Amino acid sequence: MDTTDKGKAWHAGNLGLERGFVRHHPSELMMRALFSKRYCSLAPDITRATRVLDIGAMYLNNLVPFHDRGCRCHGVEVNADMVEVSRKAAADQDLTVDLQVGTNRDLPFPDKMFDLILSLNVIHYEDDAGGLAAAMAEYRRALKPGGRAFIVSAGPLHHLRASAERLGPNRYKIAAADDFRQGQVMAYYEDETDLKAIAGVGFRDVATGRVIETHDKAQVDFLYAVCLR
């Protein structure tokens, strides 16, 4: 995510909040990968001492299970309007979360602060492989030794990505006419091998996975990685 037009495109007017806040549920993929030892070999131990940061926190739905377990929760959003959306979600759900403006490559926190960084469908708001690598370097800076970054991004079969124009390695131009991101360039990982190679630089170990859902109107496809600092 950045502060260019891609960042400015995110605001309350695009979120359908005219009728007020509606609770959202945490990512099922995240719950499996991080809260169970059955699925991912690098799943963390989550305790009351865990300090977690959600990048692109929005409705705080992915912080709720951490908050319920007494973790220290932090979140960033791309601009002040989106931070207010997150603060409203915190108030409506009685959540204590430190919320600030921040982006993939500019996290407003000191070095080695977090045990866990969540990056669900936000890292692809970079422009290219260099942006992906720079975002991972910033995640690593903010993580404690032994901390983990949880990365989720759209896979090759995801409907938004599958219809996009491929401009080159890791560069895709959104083509969907019914999406406010039409015309924006996203940095997608080509496949699990590419994800592991880019995300793993500077990290001790990386575990990857993939989830595909086929529905009657559209297909979703997500690549994920848990990266151990």
N, C-alpha and C positions, 0 to 999 in steps of 0.2 A: 504494500500500500504506500502511496506517496501523497504529496500535497499539490500535485498537478491537477489537471481536469478530472482524472480518475478519482482522486480524493474528494474533489468538490462535488462530484456527481452524487455522493452519498449525503442525503439530508432527510429530515423527517418527512418531507413531502413525498418521497419515493417509497415510503414504508407502509402506506395504508393504515395510518394510525388515527384516522378521522374519528373512529368510534371508540378510541381509547386503547389502553394497553391490554393485550391478551397474553397470558402466560405461555411461554414456549418451553418445549421439553429439551433436555440435554441430548447431545448426539449419541445415538446408540452405538455407533462405531467407537467413539471415545470411551464409552462406558466399558465396552468389551476390552479394548486395547489397554486401558489404564487401570481399571478397577478390578480386573480379574487376572490371575496368574495363568489361566488356562490358554489364552490366545497369543499373547506377545511375550517373548523371552526377556524383554527389557522393561516390562511393566514395573512402575515405581512402587515403593512403600509409601502410602498416603496416611499421614498422621496429623494431629493437631499442630505439629511444628512445621508442616509443609507450607511453604510460601509459593503461591501460584500466580502467574500472570496470564491473562487471556488477551491476545492481540486481536482487535476487532470484536470487542466484547458485546456490543449491541444490546440485546435483551438480557444478558447475563445468564442465559439458560445453561451454558456450559460451566459456569462457576457455581451454580446451585449445589451440585453434589459435593463439591469441595467445601462450600460454606456449611453445608449440613454436617460435615465431619469436623468442623472447627478449624479448618485451614485459614491461613491469612491470605485474603483474596485481593488481587489488583487487576485492573483492566485498562486498556487504552482503546481509544477510537480516533479516527482519522482527522476529525475537526471538532470544533466546539459544539456545533449543532448535534452531532452524533453522541458526544459525551453527555449532553442533556438528555437524549433518549435513554442512555444507559443509567443516568442518575434517576430518571423517572421510574425505570424498571426496578432499580434498587429500592426506592421508596415504596413502590407498590407491593414488593415482595418481602419487605423488611430485611433486606440484605445489607451487610456492612462490607463495602467494597471501595477501595481507593481507586478513583477513576480520573484519568488524565488524558490529554491529547498526546498521541504518539503514533508512530508508524513502524513498519518492518525494520527500517534502517535507522530509526531514531527513537529509541526507547528512553523515556525520561527517568531513568533509574541508574544507580551506581553499579559498578562492576560486581559480579558474583553475588547477586542479591537473591535469586530465585532458585527453588528446587525444581520447579516445573514451569515450562512455557508452553501455552496452547496457541497453535496457529492453524485454525480450521478455516480453510478456504479464503485465506488472505494473502499468502505469500505469492500467489500468482498475479497479484496486482503490480508486481515488478514488470519490467519491460523485456528482459532477456536473461540469459544464463548468468551474466555478470550481476544482475540485480538479485537473482536468487542466491548467488554465493554471498553477496554483500549482506543480505538479510540474515542468512545463516551465521555469518560472522558476528552480527549484532546480537543475535540470540545467544550465541556462545559467550559473548562478553558479559551478558547479564545473568548467566547461569552460574551457580556454584559448581565446583568440581564434584562430579557424581550426579549433577542435575540432568534433567532430560528436556528435550524439545520434542513436542508432539506436532507433526506436520501433516496436514490433510490438503489435498488439491485434486482437481478434476482429472480423471483418467481419459484415455483416448476415446472411449465410447460414450462419455457424458454428452447429453444432447446439446448443451451450449458449446462445448468444445468441438464436437463432431461436425457441427455446421459452420465452424469458424474457418477463416482463410489462413492457411499456414504460410507465414512469411519467411520462415527459416527455422533453424534449430531453436526450440523453446520459445518461439514467437508466433502468436496466433491473434488474428484480428476478429473480434466478435461480429458475427453477421446477423444474428437473430433480430428481426425487425420489431419484435414485441418486447424487447429487453432494453432498459435504459442504458445499458453498457454497450449498445451497438456502436461499432467503430473503434472501440477501445482495444488496445493491444495488451494481451496478457502473456505472462511467461509461465508456460506449462511444462512440467516434466514429461519427457517423451514416453517413458515407461518406468517400471520399478527399478530397472538397472540404472537408468539415468538419475532417478530420484536418489538412490543409494549413493551414487558417485558424487553428486553435487552436495547433497545434504551431509555427507559423511566427512567432508573436509574439516579437519580440526576437532573432530569428535572421535572418541575411543571406539565406539561401536554403533551400528545402525541396524535396526530390525524393520523390515518393510512388510506391507500387506496391501490387499486390494479388495474392494467390495463393489459388486455390480448388482443393480436392481433393474429389472425389466418390467415396465408398466404398460398399460394399453395405449397410453398417449406419448410416453417419453421414457428414455432410459437414463439412469444416473450411474456414474462410475467414479469411484474415489480411490486414489492411491494414498497410502499413509506411511509415515516413518516415525519411529521413536529413536531419537538420537541421544546417546549417552556422552556427556561431557567428561 
